[in-house]
Amino acid sequence: MFKNSKRIRVTVMAGFLVMSLMTPLAVPVARVVPGFPQITTQAEAKAKLTKKQARKKLIQYLKDVGIWKSGYKAEYDSTEGNKYLFHVYENVDDHTATVGWYYVNKNNGKITSMF
């Protein structure tokens, strides 16, 4: 291989063309394709919380800070970007009493209140 030459790797993923430059050390430098989810490592992909894990983490957090009471329920509502949204409530006689709405970041587990 010549000193100043560069190798180019072309990959097609989900209909998108992704081009990477290969350095002489064969370390890829990938270009980010807008609108295409980027996962850089297998460890990062495995680190994402499932909805079930996020719910369990939220309940433990609410217990730790003294908010969670017997009879409360935490129900998955939706996913907004990289966060799961949970509705925490209790059933009281003929209605539902909302305790709060909480986001759980599926990448790092950070819990934040919606309000």
DRENZA-205325 format. One record per residue (C-alpha): x, y, z. Coordinates in steps of 0.1 Angstrom, whole numbers, plus 5000, padded with zeros to 4 digits. Layout:
XYZ;...
END
This chain:
500050005000;501350354992;502150595020;499550855012;496750634999;493550575017;491150285016;487350345015;484850105029;481350135015;478449975035;474749985028;472649965060;468849995060;468850165026;471450425036;474850445021;477550475048;481150545038;484050505061;487650595056;490150335066;493450465080;496650275074;496050115108;492649995096;490750205122;487450315106;486350675109;482550655102;480450935090;477150985109;474150965087;471351205099;468251025110;469950685113;470350555149;474050525159;475250255183;479050275186;479849965206;478349635216;478749735252;476650045246;473949845229;473849605259;473749885284;470350005273;467649935298;464549745289;461149885299;460949615326;464349715340;463550085338;460250025357;462049825384;464650105387;461950375390;460150185417;463350135437;464150505433;460750615445;461050375475;464550525483;463250885483;460150795503;457550855476;456450495469;453650355490;451850025491;449150025464;451050245440;451450135404;454050235378;452750185343;454750235311;453150505289;455450575259;458950625246;460150975239;463550975222;465950785245;463550795275;460750575287;457750765303;456050605333;452750705350;452850645387;449350635403;447050455427;443450355424;441250535449;437650425452;436150535419;439050715403;442850715396;445050945416;448251035398;451351045419;453651165390;454951115356;458651005354;461150965326;463850695328;466750735304;467250405287;470950475281;472050575316;469150505339;468750865350;465250935364;463551275361;460151395368;458051515339;456951825358;
END
